Amino acid sequence: MGIHRHSIFQLLHEKIKSLDIPIINRFSASDIKNENNRYTLISKDNGRSENYDLIIDASGACSVIRDKYAKVQFNRPLAYGALWGVCEDERQHIGKNILQQRVHQARLGIGLIPIGKKPEAASKEYIAFHWSIRNKDYDRWRNSSFAKWKNEVTKLWGLTKNLVAQFNDHTDLTWAVYNDIALKQFYTDRIVFIGDAGHSISPRLGQGANLGLVDALILSNLLTRYIDDIDEALARYNKARKHHVRFYHLASRSMSLFFQSDSLIAPIIRDLSFGVLCKIPFTHRQMLETLGGIKTGVFSRIDPGHLHEHYCLNR
């Protein structure tokens, strides 16, 4: 299921308001001051927050706080990024629950992801469109003919014609750059890193939002259980997330070779094997569990029902 980012934001924002949690706008955190296990955020212009028992860094892959305080295992830029845009599915001919992709070798790739309705446009269905691009080629693309690029897209996949027609120029698309970032542990003292701040991965399996939401749910549950011992909650959180995140780091990195790389051999292997593997019940199930975001190893998984009763697989 795809969902528009605006919809996720609106749900979270409304929940925060209902709990009377104060929101501070225009505060760009750049440092943290620790005084006797009470933490104060410092902004770029030397503003100061209140003192807190715990700092949760959910500021994304470009987190300044993580770069200063986390124990980073590796931080590797990926060669390929993507151009993203949102289109209205005017003719309603893109399946509402089907992710479709078309690739040429592993260099060119188009993805169409149904993301439902925007909060302010409840009568319209939308599609997230993405186009693979080498990061080093972005400037060349930005300075080339936009009409020529649209022709290239529709030549590769005619289904996209009415979608890319909605883009007027280069600025209608957002360039996303990805890094492969892993931490030795997900917390330092009482600073905990969740979402892309804690584990930025290749987008090939579409698990960034899933992993971030699971992070938040597990951290919330453990802080509730160990409300009087934050250090114990963080240690248990680190242990609980280790295998799940590590699997998707490895799986996403491996899939990038087959779908976003300069390799000539990997796409041939992909074309010869993936269709066959989808027809074998065991491997088909493993693929579904991987895309469902519940794998922790080649032969292991989490049961989402242990996280929340709504997600039990055996209901």
C-alpha positions as CSV (number, residue, x, y, z in Angstrom):
1,M,0.0,0.0,0.0
2,G,1.4,3.4,-1.0
3,I,0.4,6.5,1.0
4,H,1.1,10.2,0.2
5,R,3.6,11.8,2.5
6,H,1.2,14.7,3.2
7,S,-1.3,12.1,4.5
8,I,1.3,10.6,6.9
9,F,2.2,14.1,8.1
10,Q,-1.4,15.1,8.6
11,L,-2.1,12.0,10.7
12,L,0.9,12.5,13.0
13,H,0.3,16.3,13.3
14,E,-3.3,15.8,14.3
15,K,-2.4,13.2,16.9
16,I,0.3,15.5,18.3
17,K,-2.2,18.4,18.6
18,S,-4.8,16.1,20.3
19,L,-2.2,15.3,23.0
20,D,-1.3,19.0,23.5
21,I,2.3,18.3,22.8
22,P,4.0,21.7,22.1
23,I,5.5,22.2,18.6
24,I,8.4,24.5,18.1
25,N,8.8,25.8,14.6
26,R,11.9,27.2,12.9
27,F,14.4,25.5,15.3
28,S,17.2,23.9,13.4
29,A,19.0,21.7,15.9
30,S,22.8,21.7,15.4
31,D,24.2,20.6,18.8
32,I,23.2,19.1,22.2
33,K,24.4,20.2,25.7
34,N,24.3,17.6,28.4
35,E,24.2,18.6,32.0
36,N,23.7,15.8,34.5
37,N,21.7,13.7,32.1
38,R,19.4,16.6,31.2
39,Y,19.7,17.4,27.5
40,T,19.3,20.8,25.8
41,L,19.1,21.2,22.0
42,I,21.1,24.1,20.6
43,S,20.0,25.7,17.3
44,K,22.2,27.1,14.5
45,D,21.5,30.6,15.7
46,N,22.4,29.6,19.4
47,G,18.8,29.3,20.5
48,R,18.1,26.8,23.3
49,S,15.3,24.3,23.9
50,E,14.0,23.2,27.3
51,N,15.9,20.5,29.2
52,Y,14.9,16.9,28.4
53,D,15.6,13.4,29.7
54,L,15.9,12.0,26.2
55,I,16.5,13.3,22.7
56,I,15.0,11.3,19.8
57,D,16.7,12.2,16.5
58,A,14.2,11.6,13.6
59,S,15.7,14.3,11.4
60,G,16.5,12.0,8.4
61,A,19.4,10.9,6.4
62,C,21.2,14.3,6.6
63,S,21.0,14.5,10.4
64,V,23.5,16.9,11.9
65,I,23.1,15.4,15.3
66,R,23.8,11.9,14.2
67,D,27.0,13.0,12.4
68,K,28.2,14.6,15.7
69,Y,27.1,12.1,18.2
70,A,26.3,8.6,16.7
71,K,28.8,5.8,16.6
72,V,28.8,5.4,12.8
73,Q,29.8,2.0,11.3
74,F,29.8,3.3,7.7
75,N,28.3,6.2,5.6
76,R,28.5,5.5,1.8
77,P,26.9,7.6,-0.9
78,L,25.1,5.6,-3.5
79,A,25.9,6.2,-7.2
80,Y,22.3,6.3,-8.3
81,G,19.5,8.6,-7.1
82,A,16.0,9.2,-8.4
83,L,13.8,12.0,-9.8
84,W,10.5,12.0,-8.1
85,G,7.2,13.6,-9.0
86,V,3.5,13.3,-8.1
87,C,0.9,12.9,-10.8
88,E,-2.8,12.7,-10.9
89,D,-4.1,9.4,-12.3
90,E,-6.6,11.2,-14.5
91,R,-7.7,8.1,-16.4
92,Q,-7.7,5.8,-13.4
93,H,-5.9,3.1,-15.3
94,I,-3.0,2.5,-12.9
95,G,-3.9,-0.2,-10.5
96,K,-4.7,1.2,-7.0
97,N,-2.7,-1.4,-5.2
98,I,0.0,-2.4,-7.7
99,L,3.5,-1.0,-7.8
100,Q,4.7,-1.1,-11.4
101,Q,8.2,-0.8,-12.7
102,R,10.0,-0.9,-16.1
103,V,13.7,-1.1,-16.4
104,H,16.3,-1.2,-19.2
105,Q,19.3,-3.1,-18.0
106,A,20.0,-1.6,-14.5
107,R,20.7,1.9,-15.7
108,L,17.3,3.2,-16.6
109,G,14.2,2.6,-14.5
110,I,10.7,4.0,-14.1
111,G,8.5,3.3,-11.1
112,L,4.7,4.0,-10.7
113,I,3.5,3.8,-7.1
114,P,-0.2,4.5,-6.3
115,I,-0.3,6.7,-3.2
116,G,-4.1,7.3,-2.9
117,K,-5.5,10.7,-2.2
118,K,-4.1,13.9,-0.9
119,P,-5.7,15.3,2.3
120,E,-6.9,18.4,0.4
121,A,-8.0,16.6,-2.8
122,A,-10.1,13.6,-1.6
123,S,-11.7,13.0,-5.0
124,K,-8.5,12.4,-6.9
125,E,-6.1,9.5,-7.1
126,Y,-2.4,10.2,-7.3
127,I,0.7,8.3,-8.5
128,A,4.3,8.7,-7.3
129,F,6.5,8.6,-10.4
130,H,10.3,8.0,-10.2
131,W,13.1,7.9,-12.7
132,S,16.5,6.4,-11.9
133,I,19.4,8.7,-12.5
134,R,23.2,8.6,-11.8
135,N,23.9,11.4,-9.4
136,K,26.8,12.5,-11.5
137,D,24.4,13.0,-14.5
138,Y,22.0,15.2,-12.7
139,D,23.5,18.5,-13.8
140,R,23.5,17.3,-17.4
141,W,19.9,16.3,-17.1
142,R,19.0,19.6,-15.5
143,N,20.6,21.5,-18.4
144,S,19.2,19.3,-21.2
145,S,15.9,19.5,-23.1
146,F,13.0,18.6,-20.9
147,A,10.8,17.6,-23.9
148,K,13.5,15.3,-25.1
149,W,13.6,13.6,-21.7
150,K,9.8,13.2,-21.6
151,N,10.0,11.5,-25.0
152,E,12.7,9.2,-23.7
153,V,10.5,8.2,-20.7
154,T,7.4,7.5,-22.9
155,K,9.5,5.6,-25.4
156,L,10.7,3.3,-22.6
157,W,7.1,2.9,-21.3
158,G,4.1,4.2,-23.2
159,L,1.9,3.9,-20.1
160,T,3.6,7.0,-18.6
161,K,2.6,9.3,-21.4
162,N,-0.4,11.0,-19.7
163,L,1.6,11.1,-16.4
164,V,4.8,12.8,-17.6
165,A,2.6,15.2,-19.6
166,Q,1.7,16.8,-16.3
167,F,5.4,17.9,-15.7
168,N,6.1,21.2,-17.3
169,D,9.8,21.6,-16.6
170,H,12.8,20.2,-14.6
171,T,11.6,21.9,-11.4
172,D,8.5,19.7,-11.2
173,L,10.7,16.8,-10.2
174,T,12.6,16.4,-7.0
175,W,16.1,14.9,-7.1
176,A,16.6,12.4,-4.3
177,V,20.2,11.3,-3.3
178,Y,20.6,8.3,-1.2
179,N,23.3,7.1,1.3
180,D,23.9,3.7,2.9
181,I,24.4,4.6,6.5
182,A,24.7,2.1,9.4
183,L,25.4,2.8,13.1
184,K,27.3,0.6,15.5
185,Q,24.4,1.1,17.9
186,F,21.2,3.2,17.7
187,Y,21.8,5.4,20.7
188,T,24.6,7.4,22.3
189,D,24.1,8.2,26.0
190,R,20.4,9.4,25.9
191,I,20.3,10.4,22.3
192,V,18.5,7.8,20.2
193,F,18.4,7.7,16.4
194,I,15.4,6.5,14.5
195,G,14.2,6.3,10.9
196,D,16.7,7.5,8.3
197,A,18.8,9.2,10.9
198,G,19.6,5.8,12.3
199,H,19.7,3.6,9.2
200,S,19.6,5.2,5.8
201,I,19.3,2.5,3.1
202,S,18.8,2.2,-0.7
203,P,15.2,2.7,-1.6
204,R,15.0,-0.4,-3.8
205,L,12.7,-2.3,-1.4
206,G,10.7,0.8,-0.4
207,Q,11.2,0.1,3.4
208,G,12.3,3.6,4.6
209,A,8.9,4.6,6.0
210,N,8.2,1.1,7.2
211,L,11.4,0.8,9.3
212,G,10.9,4.3,10.7
213,L,7.4,3.6,11.9
214,V,8.4,0.3,13.4
215,D,11.3,2.1,15.2
216,A,8.8,4.6,16.7
217,L,6.4,1.9,17.8
218,I,9.0,-0.3,19.4
219,L,10.7,2.7,21.1
220,S,7.4,3.9,22.4
221,N,6.5,0.5,23.8
222,L,9.8,0.1,25.6
223,L,9.8,3.6,27.0
224,T,6.4,3.0,28.4
225,R,7.5,-0.3,29.9
226,Y,10.7,1.1,31.4
227,I,9.6,4.6,32.2
228,D,11.8,4.7,35.2
229,D,14.9,3.4,33.5
230,I,15.5,5.1,30.2
231,D,19.0,3.6,29.8
232,E,17.5,0.1,30.0
233,A,14.8,1.0,27.5
234,L,17.4,2.2,25.0
235,A,19.6,-0.9,25.5
236,R,16.6,-3.1,24.8
237,Y,15.6,-0.9,21.8
238,N,19.0,-1.3,20.3
239,K,18.8,-5.1,20.7
240,A,15.2,-5.3,19.3
241,R,16.1,-3.4,16.1
242,K,19.5,-4.9,15.3
243,H,18.5,-7.9,13.1
244,H,15.5,-6.3,11.4
245,V,17.5,-3.2,10.2
246,R,20.6,-5.2,9.3
247,F,18.6,-7.5,7.0
248,Y,17.1,-4.6,5.1
249,H,20.5,-2.9,4.8
250,L,21.9,-6.1,3.2
251,A,18.8,-6.8,1.1
252,S,18.4,-3.3,-0.3
253,R,22.1,-3.0,-1.1
254,S,21.9,-6.4,-3.0
255,M,18.8,-5.3,-4.9
256,S,20.4,-2.1,-6.0
257,L,22.9,-4.1,-8.1
258,F,20.1,-5.6,-10.1
259,F,18.0,-2.5,-10.5
260,Q,20.2,0.6,-10.1
261,S,23.8,0.0,-11.2
262,D,26.1,0.0,-14.2
263,S,26.3,-3.8,-14.1
264,L,25.6,-5.6,-17.4
265,I,25.6,-9.1,-15.9
266,A,23.2,-8.5,-12.9
267,P,20.2,-7.5,-15.1
268,I,20.6,-10.6,-17.2
269,I,20.6,-12.7,-14.0
270,R,17.5,-10.8,-12.8
271,D,15.6,-11.3,-16.0
272,L,16.4,-15.0,-16.1
273,S,15.7,-15.8,-12.5
274,F,13.2,-13.4,-10.8
275,G,10.2,-14.5,-12.9
276,V,10.9,-18.2,-12.1
277,L,11.5,-17.5,-8.4
278,C,8.1,-15.8,-8.2
279,K,6.4,-19.1,-9.3
280,I,8.0,-21.2,-6.6
281,P,5.8,-21.1,-3.5
282,F,8.6,-20.9,-0.9
283,T,10.6,-18.1,-2.7
284,H,7.4,-16.3,-3.6
285,R,6.5,-16.1,0.1
286,Q,10.0,-14.9,1.0
287,M,9.7,-12.1,-1.5
288,L,6.3,-11.1,-0.1
289,E,7.6,-11.1,3.4
290,T,10.6,-9.0,2.4
291,L,8.4,-6.4,0.6
292,G,6.1,-6.5,3.6
293,G,9.0,-5.3,5.8
294,I,8.9,-8.2,8.3
295,K,12.0,-10.1,7.6
296,T,14.9,-10.3,10.1
297,G,17.0,-12.9,8.3
298,V,17.0,-15.2,5.3
299,F,14.7,-17.7,7.2
300,S,13.4,-15.5,10.0
301,R,10.8,-12.8,10.5
302,I,9.0,-10.7,13.0
303,D,5.3,-11.1,13.7
304,P,3.8,-7.6,13.5
305,G,1.1,-8.9,15.9
306,H,3.8,-8.7,18.7
307,L,4.1,-5.0,18.0
308,H,0.4,-4.2,17.8
309,E,-2.7,-6.4,17.7
310,H,-3.9,-4.7,14.5
311,Y,-1.0,-6.2,12.6
312,C,-1.3,-9.8,13.7
313,L,-0.7,-12.1,10.6
314,N,-2.8,-14.9,11.9
315,R,-6.2,-13.2,12.6
